[in-house]
Amino acid sequence: MNDIRRTILWVIFGFSMVLLWDKWQVHNGNKAMFFPTSAPAATAAAEGAAKPSVAGSAAVPTAATNAAAQLPAAGTVAAPAPRQSVEVTTDVFKLTFDSEGGSLVKAELLKYSDVEHKDRAVVLLDDSKDRVYVAQTGLIGGGFPTHKTPMNVVPGPRTLKDGESELSVRFESPDLGGVKLIKTYTLRRGAYDMAVKHEVQNTGSAAVTPQIYFQLVRDGNKPPGESSFYSTFTGPAAYTEAKKYQKVEFKDIENGKADIQKESANGYVAMVQHYFASAWLLADGVQRDLFMRKVDTNLYSVGMITTLPSIAPGASQSLEARFYAGPEEEKKLEALSPGLELVKDYGWLTILAKPLYWLLDKIHGLLGNWGWSIVGLVVLLKAAFFWLNAKAYSSMAKMKAINPKITEMRERLKDKPQQMQQEMMRIYREEKVNPMGGCFPIMIQIPVFIALYWVLLSSVEMRNAPWILWITDLSAKDPLYILPVIMTGTSLLQTWLNPTPPDPMQAKMMWIMPLVFSVMFFAFPAGLVMYWITNNILSIAQQWVINKRLGVN
């Protein structure tokens, strides 16, 4: 039976190997095994190749396969309307629509600043030379209007003025295949979701049964500004009551391995990235086919298709959908659709992370500052685990007290390993010390504190949230590196309070490991570093008191 010093060393060493193995897996294009991450997306076939315009090149899903077959050339449209970009502004959005298909091709979130350019708003959706991420809809089942069809923009206001609660943008297609499509977006004040109404008019002489598709098309690149020291998921996701939340790596779509529920009468499809997401939502009870597919080189889509009832000549049918593009705020997402809050990805510790976020939010309601709320939550967790920690620290203190005796014995019997082990066990029995007593109580708490790590890393509320003095953004690294230095100091102090391994090499490793781990904290968000510092300080205080009570120096 190994002593507690060797156990702690191996726990630290093992955890570092887990982190290194995860990063190696991601670096080589494989799935991470232990922590949420997204696989690298497929790169362009030729270096520097021009990115195709989504509005002109993205394929349209077909009913036969639930994934795209290429749409016939859009040149069949007679007397196309001039192509226009329509800019619409509300209190939270600056949106750009393309009259080709009435697609949403750019969404700026005015309440959130860009991570690299603080004077600019976050751009979520975009269709430019650098990025492709758009929302498209259209009809299939005949030569009907699609997202490639030139549409007329109905004149109307483009800015939500003071005192107004909503704003609408309307697109009308020409007659195609005996069908006319009218698409209306309705935006509300303060809302990141918008109503999207599709009215399908039968202008022909025979009944038609068109299908409507809703899709998000995105390149496989990571959002700019992502840290290389931690990974968050970027990619498509789907949710159904039967199969729950299903996220898929771009690499799996590339290899034809996207495994999601194909048919459902509920749920949504989404594109997810760190802090922000977009999603198409249909009412429960509307039958839909779900799909994920590769559209082009390094271009992927997720979407759903639903069939309208038969429309007689001269009649029309309407379908209401909702589109969300905004921050991953749990309470707002929960109110919009069941399971939508899961786009805020906590990974495999969701069952622990959700109640921790709930508690953090309640503390913020009292304190009004996310920085102090983090401190308050860690204090509450340490209080909840107080007696468990006390047991662990008492065991460590006893181990430190008998450390000179163990060191002397190991030196005396260094050439007799079997006798050394027997003598060590005798000392443990006589001193009533359990060498594993300091390890188990701490290991029980590890999942809780890892879950809290993901809560802080995933919560968009930390973006641009100030704490005190120089910390003006808890989601960004400390600009003066004061917190990482404090973190390093507290880690070394905690190491000094722990029992020192008698083996010189192990003793050196115990001092080197905190320094190695501390390097990562110089690039970590300030909120995460605060969390670790608070945890370290409370642990140091508790162990120092216990050491003093037991007379251990």
VENHUCOR-V104658 format. One record per residue. N is the residue number from 0. RES is the residue in one letter. OMEGA is omega as a letter, one per 40 degrees, with the letter a starting at -180 (* if undefined). D_FIRST is the distance of its C-alpha to the first C-alpha in whole Angstrom. Layout:
N|RES|OMEGA|D_FIRST, N|RES|OMEGA|D_FIRST
This chain:
0|M|a|0, 1|N|i|4, 2|D|a|7, 3|I|a|9, 4|R|i|12, 5|R|i|10, 6|T|i|10, 7|I|i|13, 8|L|a|15, 9|W|i|14, 10|V|i|15, 11|I|a|18, 12|F|a|18, 13|G|i|18, 14|F|i|21, 15|S|i|23, 16|M|i|23, 17|V|i|24, 18|L|a|27, 19|L|a|28, 20|W|i|28, 21|D|i|30, 22|K|i|32, 23|W|i|32, 24|Q|a|33, 25|V|a|36, 26|H|a|37, 27|N|i|38, 28|G|i|40, 29|N|i|37, 30|K|i|36, 31|A|a|33, 32|M|a|30, 33|F|a|28, 34|F|a|31, 35|P|i|35, 36|T|i|37, 37|S|a|40, 38|A|i|41, 39|P|a|43, 40|A|i|47, 41|A|a|49, 42|T|a|51, 43|A|a|55, 44|A|i|56, 45|A|a|58, 46|E|i|57, 47|G|i|59, 48|A|a|61, 49|A|a|63, 50|K|a|61, 51|P|i|63, 52|S|a|65, 53|V|a|63, 54|A|a|66, 55|G|a|68, 56|S|a|65, 57|A|a|63, 58|A|a|63, 59|V|i|64, 60|P|i|62, 61|T|a|64, 62|A|a|64, 63|A|a|64, 64|T|a|60, 65|N|i|59, 66|A|a|58, 67|A|i|61, 68|A|a|64, 69|Q|i|66, 70|L|i|69, 71|P|a|72, 72|A|a|74, 73|A|a|74, 74|G|i|78, 75|T|a|79, 76|V|i|80, 77|A|i|83, 78|A|a|84, 79|P|i|81, 80|A|i|80, 81|P|a|80, 82|R|a|76, 83|Q|i|75, 84|S|a|72, 85|V|i|72, 86|E|a|70, 87|V|a|69, 88|T|i|68, 89|T|i|66, 90|D|a|65, 91|V|a|61, 92|F|i|62, 93|K|a|64, 94|L|i|65, 95|T|i|66, 96|F|i|68, 97|D|i|69, 98|S|i|73, 99|E|i|72, 100|G|a|70, 101|G|a|70, 102|S|i|66, 103|L|a|64, 104|V|i|63, 105|K|i|62, 106|A|i|60, 107|E|a|60, 108|L|a|58, 109|L|a|60, 110|K|a|57, 111|Y|a|55, 112|S|i|55, 113|D|a|54, 114|V|a|50, 115|E|a|52, 116|H|a|56, 117|K|a|56, 118|D|i|59, 119|R|i|59, 120|A|i|58, 121|V|i|55, 122|V|a|57, 123|L|i|55, 124|L|a|57, 125|D|i|59, 126|D|a|62, 127|S|i|62, 128|K|a|62, 129|D|a|58, 130|R|i|57, 131|V|i|58, 132|Y|a|57, 133|V|i|59, 134|A|a|60, 135|Q|i|63, 136|T|i|65, 137|G|a|67, 138|L|i|69, 139|I|a|69, 140|G|i|71, 141|G|i|74, 142|G|a|75, 143|F|i|74, 144|P|i|73, 145|T|i|70, 146|H|i|68, 147|K|a|70, 148|T|i|73, 149|P|a|75, 150|M|i|76, 151|N|i|78, 152|V|i|77, 153|V|a|79, 154|P|i|80, 155|G|a|78, 156|P|a|77, 157|R|i|74, 158|T|i|72, 159|L|a|71, 160|K|i|73, 161|D|i|73, 162|G|i|73, 163|E|a|73, 164|S|i|70, 165|E|a|70, 166|L|a|71, 167|S|i|72, 168|V|a|72, 169|R|i|74, 170|F|i|74, 171|E|i|77, 172|S|i|77, 173|P|i|80, 174|D|i|81, 175|L|i|79, 176|G|a|79, 177|G|a|81, 178|V|i|78, 179|K|a|78, 180|L|i|75, 181|I|a|75, 182|K|a|71, 183|T|i|71, 184|Y|i|68, 185|T|a|68, 186|L|a|66, 187|R|i|66, 188|R|i|65, 189|G|a|62, 190|A|i|60, 191|Y|i|58, 192|D|a|59, 193|M|i|63, 194|A|i|65, 195|V|a|66, 196|K|i|69, 197|H|i|70, 198|E|a|74, 199|V|a|75, 200|Q|i|79, 201|N|a|80, 202|T|a|83, 203|G|a|84, 204|S|i|86, 205|A|i|83, 206|A|i|80, 207|V|i|77, 208|T|a|73, 209|P|i|71, 210|Q|i|68, 211|I|i|66, 212|Y|i|63, 213|F|a|61, 214|Q|i|58, 215|L|a|56, 216|V|a|57, 217|R|i|54, 218|D|a|53, 219|G|a|50, 220|N|i|49, 221|K|i|47, 222|P|i|48, 223|P|i|49, 224|G|i|47, 225|E|a|44, 226|S|i|41, 227|S|a|39, 228|F|i|36, 229|Y|a|35, 230|S|i|37, 231|T|a|39, 232|F|i|41, 233|T|i|44, 234|G|a|46, 235|P|i|48, 236|A|i|47, 237|A|i|48, 238|Y|i|48, 239|T|i|49, 240|E|a|48, 241|A|a|47, 242|K|i|45, 243|K|a|44, 244|Y|a|43, 245|Q|i|43, 246|K|a|43, 247|V|i|44, 248|E|i|43, 249|F|a|46, 250|K|i|45, 251|D|i|45, 252|I|i|48, 253|E|a|49, 254|N|i|48, 255|G|a|49, 256|K|i|46, 257|A|a|47, 258|D|i|46, 259|I|i|47, 260|Q|a|49, 261|K|a|53, 262|E|i|55, 263|S|i|55, 264|A|i|57, 265|N|i|55, 266|G|a|52, 267|Y|i|53, 268|V|a|52, 269|A|i|51, 270|M|a|50, 271|V|i|47, 272|Q|a|46, 273|H|i|44, 274|Y|a|46, 275|F|i|49, 276|A|i|50, 277|S|a|53, 278|A|i|54, 279|W|a|57, 280|L|i|57, 281|L|i|59, 282|A|i|60, 283|D|a|58, 284|G|i|60, 285|V|a|61, 286|Q|i|60, 287|R|i|59, 288|D|a|57, 289|L|i|55, 290|F|i|54, 291|M|a|52, 292|R|i|54, 293|K|a|54, 294|V|a|58, 295|D|i|58, 296|T|a|56, 297|N|i|53, 298|L|a|55, 299|Y|i|54, 300|S|i|55, 301|V|a|53, 302|G|i|56, 303|M|a|58, 304|I|i|61, 305|T|a|63, 306|T|i|66, 307|L|i|69, 308|P|i|72, 309|S|a|75, 310|I|a|77, 311|A|i|81, 312|P|i|84, 313|G|a|84, 314|A|i|81, 315|S|i|78, 316|Q|i|74, 317|S|i|72, 318|L|i|68, 319|E|i|66, 320|A|i|63, 321|R|i|61, 322|F|i|59, 323|Y|i|56, 324|A|a|56, 325|G|a|54, 326|P|i|51, 327|E|i|48, 328|E|a|48, 329|E|a|46, 330|K|i|49, 331|K|i|52, 332|L|i|51, 333|E|a|50, 334|A|a|53, 335|L|a|55, 336|S|i|53, 337|P|i|50, 338|G|a|47, 339|L|i|49, 340|E|a|46, 341|L|i|43, 342|V|i|45, 343|K|a|43, 344|D|i|40, 345|Y|a|36, 346|G|a|35, 347|W|a|32, 348|L|a|31, 349|T|a|35, 350|I|i|34, 351|L|a|33, 352|A|a|35, 353|K|i|38, 354|P|i|38, 355|L|i|36, 356|Y|i|39, 357|W|a|41, 358|L|i|40, 359|L|i|41, 360|D|i|44, 361|K|i|45, 362|I|i|44, 363|H|i|46, 364|G|i|49, 365|L|a|48, 366|L|i|48, 367|G|i|50, 368|N|a|47, 369|W|i|45, 370|G|i|43, 371|W|i|43, 372|S|i|42, 373|I|i|39, 374|V|a|38, 375|G|a|39, 376|L|i|37, 377|V|i|33, 378|V|i|34, 379|L|i|35, 380|L|i|31, 381|K|i|30, 382|A|i|31, 383|A|a|30, 384|F|a|27, 385|F|a|27, 386|W|i|25, 387|L|i|22, 388|N|a|22, 389|A|i|23, 390|K|a|20, 391|A|a|18, 392|Y|i|20, 393|S|i|20, 394|S|i|16, 395|M|i|16, 396|A|i|19, 397|K|i|17, 398|M|i|14, 399|K|a|18, 400|A|a|19, 401|I|a|17, 402|N|i|16, 403|P|i|19, 404|K|i|18, 405|I|a|14, 406|T|a|17, 407|E|a|19, 408|M|a|16, 409|R|i|15, 410|E|a|19, 411|R|a|20, 412|L|a|17, 413|K|i|17, 414|D|a|19, 415|K|a|16, 416|P|a|13, 417|Q|i|12, 418|Q|i|13, 419|M|a|12, 420|Q|i|8, 421|Q|i|10, 422|E|i|12, 423|M|i|9, 424|M|i|8, 425|R|i|12, 426|I|i|13, 427|Y|a|11, 428|R|a|13, 429|E|a|16, 430|E|a|16, 431|K|i|15, 432|V|i|13, 433|N|a|10, 434|P|i|8, 435|M|a|9, 436|G|i|12, 437|G|a|14, 438|C|a|13, 439|F|i|14, 440|P|i|18, 441|I|a|19, 442|M|i|18, 443|I|a|20, 444|Q|a|23, 445|I|a|23, 446|P|a|25, 447|V|a|28, 448|F|i|28, 449|I|i|28, 450|A|i|31, 451|L|i|33, 452|Y|a|32, 453|W|i|34, 454|V|a|37, 455|L|a|38, 456|L|a|38, 457|S|a|40, 458|S|a|42, 459|V|i|46, 460|E|i|47, 461|M|a|45, 462|R|i|47, 463|N|i|50, 464|A|a|48, 465|P|i|49, 466|W|i|46, 467|I|i|48, 468|L|a|50, 469|W|i|49, 470|I|a|47, 471|T|i|49, 472|D|a|47, 473|L|i|44, 474|S|i|43, 475|A|i|44, 476|K|i|42, 477|D|a|43, 478|P|a|46, 479|L|i|46, 480|Y|i|42, 481|I|a|41, 482|L|i|39, 483|P|i|36, 484|V|i|37, 485|I|i|36, 486|M|i|33, 487|T|a|32, 488|G|a|32, 489|T|i|30, 490|S|i|27, 491|L|i|27, 492|L|i|28, 493|Q|i|25, 494|T|a|23, 495|W|a|24, 496|L|a|23, 497|N|i|19, 498|P|i|17, 499|T|i|18, 500|P|i|15, 501|P|i|16, 502|D|a|16, 503|P|a|20, 504|M|i|20, 505|Q|i|17, 506|A|i|19, 507|K|i|22, 508|M|a|21, 509|M|i|20, 510|W|a|24, 511|I|a|25, 512|M|i|23, 513|P|i|25, 514|L|i|29, 515|V|a|28, 516|F|a|28, 517|S|i|31, 518|V|a|33, 519|M|a|33, 520|F|i|34, 521|F|i|37, 522|A|a|39, 523|F|i|37, 524|P|a|40, 525|A|a|40, 526|G|i|39, 527|L|i|36, 528|V|i|35, 529|M|i|37, 530|Y|a|34, 531|W|i|31, 532|I|i|33, 533|T|i|33, 534|N|i|30, 535|N|a|29, 536|I|i|31, 537|L|i|30, 538|S|i|26, 539|I|a|27, 540|A|a|30, 541|Q|a|27, 542|Q|i|25, 543|W|i|27, 544|V|a|29, 545|I|i|25, 546|N|i|25, 547|K|a|28, 548|R|a|28, 549|L|i|25, 550|G|a|26, 551|V|i|24, 552|N|*|26
